[in-house]
Each structure stands twice: as C-alpha cells, then as structure tokens.
C-alpha cells in the first residue's frame, strides 16, 4: 500500500541530501500517516482511513463535513 493520505492526497517528497563537500544523494521524505476510524452519522457506520496528521488536526478543528467541503470531496 502506498503512503498517500486518503483525504488530502499528500505524497512523499523526493530531494537531495547535500553534504559539506556538496555531494548530492537522493533522499525521501514520507508523510506522517496514521490509521483512523471515522464515524459517518448519515450512513451510521465507521470507515477506516489513512490520514496525514496534518489532515487529522484540520479534521478535528473543522469537523468532517466542513473539511470535505473545503477539500472538494463528496461522500
């Protein structure tokens, strides 16, 4: 399973490690993903999603419907 946030689509970043002598080697920054169960009251069920922790914080602050509306995602 790829490391992608299921709500925001955040993926890994690829760049270079640059040493003091200016050598460049590839490096990868993975998103901080967590598995989370979210209750959807309209469907009266829970779904398990992999969210970035940034998306989880925003989801907790805004609420599910307002967050999905802001992201342009429909249930």
Phi, psi and omega in degrees: 000132182284155181270084181227135176290130185284341179262313184266341181079014181297131182240185179281153178254142179242135179203202182238142162276131180244119182278176179298326179274010176070023171284146182239128175232146183293145175218160182231135173249114180273146175288152180275096184257144175227149173276132184220137174264126182241132179271130177252107187293329181296322180264354180054046179208166177251149175235146177259125181230157173258113184245149168287152182294331175295316178294325179294319177297317180294320178298318178294324182285314188270330189097157187297310187292318180292324178295314179295324178295319179293326180277347181079029181253135177253143176276000000 
